[in-house]
Amino acid sequence: MNAQYQQAMDFLSRLDADWAWLIETVGACTFDTEAEPELNPYEALVQAVAYQQLNGKAGDAIFAKFKRHFGQDSDGKIPKPEQLIAAKFDELRACGFSARKIETIKGIAEGALSGLVPSRFDAEKMSDEELIEHLVTLKGIGQWTVEMMLMFTLKRMDILPADDFGIVEGYKRLKKLGVAPKSKEIAEIGKAWSPYRTIASWYLWRMPK
């Protein structure tokens, strides 16, 4: 196991008996198997938008059709920004994207060419706060989407998506609360989980029902 994940598990287990129970129940952290560090920010954002408001299977089907349209079957890569900008609305609509998603992914592609969406090299040099502030200026991109990129593409270890339903509900069940805390409360509570808020989030997503 990654030594950093073991440190995170030990740290969270020491918070209180509830966290110790959750980590023992869920078991070893396998965040590494779910992260996609091979993507760059442009690719990660396009993929995140493709999957928005869809279950996993539906998202997989639409995303595969999208890549197939650009002839990327062999290596599974997302089309280059220039290809996406040149694509016609009806072509992308036929892949399963809504009008709003088409507008968003074209905006991401334009941002990649203008420099608004940083390269992987430049993103690595930027703080979490800088990347969020930078990327939420893209139409259709909210903080949650950027946080997913920070967690699963850049593998930042201290991200807490306080608006995420799964995290809020997971914490509610963990602490046996009658009412789920608001996102501001989760953000405040989560300060105690730093510098491993990404791993804390991973465990809360897996809180048994």
C-alpha positions in Angstrom: 0.0 0.0 0.0 1.1 3.6 -0.7 2.8 4.8 2.5 0.9 8.1 2.3 -2.4 6.4 2.3 -1.4 4.4 5.4 -0.4 7.6 7.1 -3.8 9.0 6.2 -5.6 5.9 7.5 -3.7 6.1 10.8 -4.3 9.9 11.1 -8.1 9.5 10.5 -8.4 6.5 12.8 -7.0 8.6 15.6 -9.7 11.3 15.2 -12.3 9.3 17.2 -13.9 5.9 17.6 -16.4 6.5 14.7 -13.6 7.2 12.2 -11.6 4.2 13.5 -14.7 2.0 13.0 -15.2 3.3 9.4 -11.7 2.7 8.3 -11.6 -0.7 9.9 -15.0 -1.6 8.2 -14.1 -0.3 4.8 -10.6 -1.6 4.9 -7.4 -0.4 3.1 -7.6 2.7 1.0 -7.5 1.9 -2.7 -7.8 5.5 -4.0 -4.8 4.9 -6.3 -6.8 2.4 -8.4 -9.5 5.0 -9.1 -7.3 8.0 -9.8 -6.6 8.9 -13.4 -3.2 10.8 -13.2 -2.5 10.1 -16.9 -5.1 12.8 -17.9 -4.3 16.4 -18.3 -6.7 19.1 -16.9 -8.4 19.6 -20.3 -9.1 15.9 -20.7 -10.2 15.5 -17.1 -12.7 18.4 -17.3 -14.2 17.1 -20.6 -14.6 13.7 -19.1 -16.2 15.1 -15.9 -18.7 17.1 -17.9 -19.6 14.0 -20.0 -20.5 12.1 -16.9 -22.4 14.9 -15.1 -25.9 13.9 -13.9 -25.5 10.4 -15.3 -25.0 7.0 -13.7 -21.8 5.1 -14.4 -23.1 2.9 -17.2 -24.9 5.7 -19.1 -21.8 7.9 -18.8 -19.6 5.1 -20.1 -21.8 4.6 -23.1 -22.0 8.2 -24.1 -18.3 8.8 -23.5 -17.3 5.8 -25.6 -19.6 7.0 -28.4 -18.0 10.4 -28.1 -14.5 9.1 -28.5 -15.6 6.7 -31.2 -16.9 9.6 -33.2 -13.4 11.0 -33.3 -11.8 7.7 -34.2 -10.1 7.2 -30.9 -11.0 3.5 -30.4 -7.5 2.2 -30.5 -6.0 4.3 -27.7 -9.2 5.7 -26.0 -7.9 9.2 -26.0 -10.2 12.3 -25.8 -10.1 14.4 -29.0 -7.8 17.3 -29.1 -9.2 20.8 -28.4 -9.0 21.7 -32.1 -11.1 18.7 -33.1 -13.7 19.5 -30.4 -14.0 23.1 -31.5 -14.4 22.1 -35.1 -17.1 19.5 -34.4 -20.6 20.4 -35.4 -23.3 20.7 -32.8 -25.4 17.9 -34.4 -22.5 15.5 -34.3 -22.0 16.0 -30.6 -25.7 15.9 -30.0 -25.8 12.5 -31.7 -23.2 11.3 -29.2 -25.6 11.9 -26.4 -24.6 15.4 -25.2 -27.2 18.0 -24.2 -26.9 21.5 -25.7 -25.6 22.7 -22.4 -22.9 20.1 -22.2 -21.9 20.8 -25.8 -21.5 24.5 -24.9 -19.4 23.6 -21.9 -17.0 21.2 -23.5 -16.4 23.5 -26.4 -15.7 26.2 -23.9 -13.2 23.9 -22.2 -11.5 23.2 -25.5 -11.3 27.0 -26.2 -9.9 27.5 -22.7 -7.2 24.8 -23.4 -6.0 26.7 -26.5 -6.1 30.1 -24.8 -4.3 29.0 -21.7 -7.3 29.4 -19.4 -7.2 25.6 -18.9 -3.6 25.0 -17.8 -1.4 22.2 -19.1 -0.6 19.4 -16.7 2.9 20.9 -16.1 1.4 24.3 -15.2 -1.4 22.9 -13.1 1.2 21.0 -11.0 2.7 24.4 -10.0 -0.7 25.9 -9.0 -2.3 25.7 -5.6 -5.7 24.1 -5.1 -7.3 27.5 -4.5 -5.7 29.0 -7.6 -7.0 26.2 -9.8 -10.5 26.4 -8.5 -10.6 30.2 -8.9 -9.1 29.9 -12.3 -11.3 27.1 -13.7 -14.7 28.1 -12.3 -14.6 31.1 -14.7 -15.4 28.6 -17.5 -19.1 28.5 -18.2 -20.7 25.3 -16.9 -17.8 24.4 -14.6 -18.5 24.6 -10.9 -16.3 24.0 -7.9 -17.3 20.4 -7.5 -16.1 19.5 -11.0 -12.7 21.2 -10.4 -12.5 19.4 -7.0 -13.0 16.0 -8.8 -10.1 16.9 -11.1 -7.9 17.9 -8.2 -8.6 14.7 -6.4 -8.6 12.1 -9.2 -6.3 13.6 -11.8 -3.8 15.7 -9.9 -4.1 13.4 -6.8 -4.2 16.3 -4.3 -4.5 14.9 -0.9 -6.4 17.6 1.0 -9.5 18.2 -1.1 -13.0 18.2 0.5 -16.0 18.6 -1.8 -18.2 20.0 0.9 -21.2 20.2 -1.5 -21.0 16.5 -2.4 -24.2 14.7 -1.4 -22.4 11.4 -0.8 -19.9 13.0 1.6 -22.6 14.9 3.5 -24.8 11.8 3.8 -21.8 9.7 4.7 -20.9 12.0 7.6 -24.6 12.1 8.7 -24.7 8.3 9.0 -21.2 8.1 10.5 -22.2 10.4 13.4 -25.8 9.2 13.5 -27.2 12.7 13.0 -30.9 13.4 12.6 -30.3 16.1 10.0 -27.5 16.3 7.4 -25.1 19.2 8.0 -24.9 22.0 5.5 -21.9 22.3 3.2 -20.5 25.2 5.3 -20.7 23.0 8.4 -19.0 20.1 6.6 -16.2 22.5 5.4 -15.7 23.6 9.0 -15.8 20.1 10.5 -13.5 18.8 7.8 -10.7 21.1 8.9 -9.9 18.5 11.5 -9.3 15.9 8.6 -6.6 18.0 7.0 -4.1 17.3 5.5 -5.9 14.1 4.3 -9.3 15.4 3.4 -9.3 13.6 0.0 -8.9 10.3 1.8 -11.5 11.2 4.4 -13.9 12.0 1.5 -13.0 8.6 -0.1 -14.0 6.8 3.1 -17.2 8.9 3.6 -18.3 7.9 0.1 -18.1 4.3 1.3 -19.9 4.7 4.6 -22.2 1.6 5.0 -25.9 2.3 4.7 
